[in-house]
Amino acid sequence: MNPKAFFGELKRRNVYKVAVAYAVAGWALSQGIAQVFPVFDVPNWAIRSIVVLIIIGLPIALVLAWMFELTPQGIKRAETADAMAATSRRNKRAWIYVVVIGGLVSIGLFFLGRYTAPTLTPLPAKSIAVLPFENLSEDKANAYFADGIQAEILTRLAKIADLKVISRTSTQQYQSKPANLDEIAKQLGVANVVEGSVQKAADQVRVNVQLVNVQTGSQLWAETYDRKLTDIFSVESEIAIRIATSLQAKLTGREEQALAAKPTNNPEAYDAYLRGLAFESRSNYSSDALFKAIDFYALAVRLDPNFALAWARLSGAHALLYFNRGDTTAARRDAAKEALENAQKLQPN
């Protein structure tokens, strides 16, 4: 076939027009999909699949344009349409309107996406949330111990200035080992999440911990610790240090000392402290729970009068009870003040 005649036939059968109209309409459709679908949390693979289908559809549209033509009487074979009177043929300028409208829609969607799309702020690489630890002990009453280990690890990490650590108040609403870890991390605004479990039996403790980078889905670090109850402080310190190291956090000399500090040498005092911590964290400012927390903190400082952290928690619980009008007596206020003074004497910093 003569190339000139072939290209002339393409033009006569409106193949060029269909190609231009399809390209413009396809581009407009892909722009609309890219802007609208993410709003409804449509996965990226679905968006990509539709774009691929649009691309695949182009040669199909060109073949159909060669073989058929749209007339007022409907779709006809090109040969049949050629034999029809010129007045009965469809308006040959209709394709121009398709191109113009499609082009305007495409340009509008482009600028809409460019200037109205939310700016995504990258999550800090050294941001972290410590989720509640799972209690794997046969005695479910040991849940307080799992809560306490999580709280103490979080407290130690919060002492590192180079880390952004989400407060326990924000993380406590989530379950241990959640399925939607990436969604939780997005809500908390962190790039990394710590999960763990605790199993306590008599004087033996097993702690499983893992650090996950939610953005990449990779496990940065994981470890299992089997220790005696009296060695739980070193476990908490080691976990905090390993997490900080995995996130390449810079530690000052004072921070290293704070991470390695042992709050008490009395296991019974520490157990009472953890029980008080569990009641306080779950109190939601309930007076009954705060009274129980105060009882356990008071027991902890009786067992170890040099337990500065327990004195500080005792002061805080008294203050919460006072300011939340659970007990507004002068005795409650003085108790909070006295406990705070004891904590400051033992640990001025």
C-alpha positions in Angstrom: 0.0 0.0 0.0 1.2 3.5 -0.8 2.2 5.1 2.5 0.8 8.4 1.5 -2.5 6.7 0.7 -2.4 4.8 4.0 -1.9 7.9 6.1 -4.6 9.6 4.1 -6.9 6.7 4.9 -6.1 7.0 8.6 -7.1 10.6 8.5 -10.3 9.9 6.5 -11.3 7.3 9.0 -10.7 9.7 11.9 -8.0 7.5 13.5 -5.9 10.6 14.2 -8.8 12.4 15.9 -9.6 9.3 18.0 -6.0 9.1 19.1 -5.8 12.7 20.2 -9.2 12.6 21.9 -8.4 9.3 23.6 -5.0 10.6 24.8 -6.5 13.8 26.2 -9.5 12.0 27.9 -7.2 9.2 29.2 -4.8 11.8 30.7 -7.7 13.7 32.3 -9.1 10.4 33.7 -5.7 9.4 35.1 -5.3 12.8 36.8 -8.7 12.5 38.3 -8.0 9.1 39.6 -4.7 10.2 41.1 -6.4 13.0 43.0 -9.6 11.4 44.1 -8.8 7.8 44.9 -6.2 8.5 47.7 -9.0 10.4 49.5 -10.9 7.2 49.8 -7.8 5.1 50.7 -7.9 3.2 47.5 -4.6 1.2 47.3 -1.9 2.3 44.9 -2.0 -1.0 43.0 -5.6 -0.3 42.0 -4.7 3.2 40.7 -1.8 1.7 38.7 -4.0 -1.0 37.3 -6.5 1.5 36.0 -3.7 3.6 34.4 -2.3 0.4 32.7 -5.8 -0.4 31.4 -6.1 3.1 29.9 -2.8 2.7 28.1 -3.8 -0.8 26.8 -7.1 0.7 25.6 -5.3 3.1 23.2 -4.5 0.6 20.4 -7.9 -1.0 20.8 -9.6 2.4 20.3 -7.5 3.0 17.2 -8.4 -0.4 15.7 -12.1 0.3 16.4 -11.8 3.8 14.8 -10.4 2.2 11.7 -13.1 -0.4 11.5 -16.2 1.5 12.6 -17.7 5.0 12.5 -20.3 6.6 14.7 -23.3 7.9 12.7 -26.7 9.3 13.6 -28.0 5.8 12.9 -25.6 4.2 15.3 -22.2 2.5 14.9 -21.6 1.4 11.4 -18.8 -0.4 9.6 -16.5 2.2 7.9 -17.5 0.9 4.5 -21.2 1.3 5.2 -20.7 4.8 6.7 -18.8 5.8 3.5 -21.8 5.0 1.4 -24.2 7.1 3.5 -25.2 10.6 2.5 -22.9 13.3 3.9 -25.8 14.9 5.7 -26.5 11.8 7.7 -22.9 11.5 8.9 -22.0 12.6 12.3 -20.7 16.0 12.9 -17.0 15.8 12.2 -16.2 18.6 14.6 -17.5 16.7 17.6 -14.0 15.4 18.3 -12.8 18.9 18.7 -15.2 19.4 21.6 -14.0 16.2 23.2 -10.4 17.3 23.0 -11.1 20.8 24.3 -13.2 19.6 27.3 -10.8 16.8 28.1 -7.9 19.2 28.0 -9.6 21.7 30.3 -10.5 19.0 32.8 -6.9 17.7 32.7 -5.4 21.1 33.3 -7.9 21.8 36.1 -7.1 18.5 37.9 -3.4 19.1 37.5 -3.5 22.5 39.2 -6.0 21.2 41.8 -3.6 18.4 42.8 -0.6 20.7 42.7 -1.9 23.4 44.9 -4.4 21.7 47.1 -2.7 18.4 47.9 -1.6 18.3 51.6 2.1 18.6 52.2 3.4 15.4 53.7 5.9 16.1 56.4 8.4 13.2 56.7 8.3 11.5 60.1 11.4 12.0 62.3 13.7 9.1 61.9 14.3 9.0 65.6 10.7 9.1 66.6 9.4 6.2 68.6 6.3 4.9 70.4 6.4 2.1 73.0 3.1 0.2 72.8 1.6 -1.7 75.8 3.4 -5.0 76.5 1.4 -8.2 76.3 1.1 -10.2 79.5 1.9 -13.8 78.8 1.9 -14.9 82.4 -0.4 -17.7 83.4 -1.5 -15.6 86.3 -3.4 -12.8 84.6 -3.1 -10.7 87.7 0.5 -10.1 86.6 -0.7 -7.7 84.0 0.5 -4.9 86.2 4.1 -6.2 85.8 3.9 -6.1 82.0 2.5 -2.5 82.2 5.2 -1.5 84.5 8.0 -2.8 82.3 6.6 -0.9 79.3 6.3 2.2 81.4 9.8 2.0 82.7 11.3 1.4 79.3 9.4 4.4 77.9 10.5 6.5 80.9 14.2 5.7 80.2 13.9 6.4 76.5 12.2 9.8 77.3 15.4 10.8 79.1 17.3 10.8 75.7 17.1 14.2 74.2 17.9 12.9 70.7 14.8 10.8 70.6 11.2 11.9 70.1 9.2 9.6 72.4 5.4 9.5 72.5 3.9 9.7 76.0 2.4 6.7 77.6 -0.9 8.5 77.8 -1.1 8.5 74.0 0.0 4.9 73.6 -2.0 3.3 76.3 -5.2 3.3 74.2 -3.7 0.7 71.8 -3.6 -3.0 72.3 -0.4 -5.0 72.5 0.7 -6.5 69.1 -1.9 -4.7 67.0 -2.5 -5.8 63.4 -2.6 -2.2 62.0 0.8 -1.1 63.2 1.4 1.3 60.3 -1.9 3.0 60.9 -1.1 3.4 64.6 2.3 4.8 63.8 0.7 7.3 61.4 -1.8 8.4 64.1 1.0 8.9 66.6 3.4 10.5 64.1 6.3 8.2 64.6 8.6 6.2 62.3 9.4 3.4 64.8 7.4 1.3 67.2 8.4 -0.9 70.1 6.3 -4.0 70.8 6.9 -6.6 73.6 5.6 -9.2 75.9 6.3 -10.2 79.5 6.0 -13.5 81.2 6.5 -13.7 85.0 6.6 -16.9 87.0 7.8 -16.8 90.6 11.2 -15.0 90.5 11.8 -15.6 86.8 10.9 -13.1 84.1 11.0 -13.4 80.3 10.8 -10.2 78.3 10.5 -10.2 74.5 11.0 -6.9 72.7 11.2 -5.9 69.1 11.8 -2.5 67.4 10.1 -2.1 64.1 10.6 0.7 61.5 7.0 1.1 60.3 7.9 3.0 57.2 10.0 0.2 55.7 8.3 -2.7 57.6 11.7 -3.9 58.8 12.6 -5.2 62.2 15.5 -3.1 63.4 16.2 -5.1 66.5 14.7 -7.9 68.6 15.8 -9.7 71.7 14.5 -12.1 74.4 15.7 -11.8 78.0 15.4 -14.5 80.6 16.4 -13.1 83.9 15.6 -13.3 87.6 13.2 -10.7 89.0 16.1 -9.1 90.9 17.8 -8.4 87.6 14.8 -6.6 85.9 16.4 -3.2 86.2 19.4 -4.2 84.1 17.0 -5.6 81.5 15.1 -2.3 81.3 18.3 -0.4 80.9 19.7 -2.7 78.3 16.6 -2.6 76.3 16.5 1.2 76.3 20.2 1.4 75.3 19.8 -1.1 72.5 16.8 0.8 71.1 18.7 4.1 71.3 21.7 2.5 69.5 19.5 1.0 66.8 18.1 4.4 66.1 21.6 5.9 66.2 20.6 8.3 69.0 23.4 10.3 70.6 23.7 9.8 74.3 25.3 12.3 76.7 27.2 11.1 79.7 24.4 12.2 82.0 21.9 10.3 79.9 24.0 7.1 80.0 24.0 7.4 83.8 20.3 7.9 83.9 19.7 4.8 81.7 21.9 2.7 83.9 20.5 3.9 87.2 18.9 1.4 89.5 16.0 3.0 91.3 15.9 0.5 94.2 17.7 -2.6 95.5 14.5 -3.9 97.1 12.5 -6.2 94.7 9.4 -6.0 96.9 9.5 -2.2 96.9 9.8 -2.3 93.2 6.9 -4.7 92.9 4.7 -2.4 95.0 5.8 0.5 92.8 4.8 -1.3 89.6 1.4 -2.1 91.1 0.9 1.5 92.0 1.9 2.5 88.5 -0.6 0.2 87.0 -3.5 1.6 89.0 -2.4 5.2 88.3 -2.0 4.7 84.5 -5.5 3.1 84.3 -7.1 5.4 86.7 -8.4 8.0 84.1 -8.3 10.3 87.2 -10.6 8.0 89.1 -10.4 8.7 92.8 -10.7 5.0 93.8 -7.8 4.0 91.5 -5.7 6.9 92.7 -6.3 5.8 96.3 -5.0 2.3 95.5 -2.0 3.7 93.6 -1.2 5.9 96.6 -1.4 2.8 98.9 1.1 0.9 96.8 3.5 3.8 96.4 3.4 4.3 100.1 4.2 0.7 100.6 7.1 1.0 98.2 8.7 3.9 100.1 8.1 2.1 103.5 10.0 -0.9 102.1 12.7 1.4 100.7 12.8 4.9 102.1 15.5 5.8 99.5 13.3 4.9 96.6 13.2 8.4 95.0 11.1 7.5 92.0 8.4 6.0 94.2 8.4 9.2 96.3 8.0 11.2 93.1 5.1 9.1 92.0 3.5 9.2 95.4 3.7 13.0 95.3 2.1 13.1 91.8 -0.8 10.8 92.9 -1.5 12.9 95.9 -1.5 16.0 93.7 -3.8 14.4 91.2 -6.3 13.4 93.9 -6.1 17.0 95.3 -6.5 18.9 92.1 -9.2 16.6 90.7 -11.2 17.2 93.8 -11.0 13.6 95.0 -9.7 14.9 98.3 -9.1 18.7 98.7 -8.1 18.6 102.3 -5.0 20.3 103.6 -3.6 16.9 104.7 -3.7 15.7 101.1 -1.9 18.8 99.8 0.7 18.5 102.5 1.2 14.8 101.8 2.0 15.7 98.1 4.4 18.4 99.2 6.2 16.1 101.7 6.6 13.3 99.2 8.0 15.7 96.6 10.5 17.1 99.1 11.7 13.6 99.9 12.1 12.8 96.2 14.1 16.0 95.6 16.4 15.3 98.6 17.2 11.8 97.3 17.5 12.8 93.7 18.0 16.6 93.2 18.2 16.3 89.4 
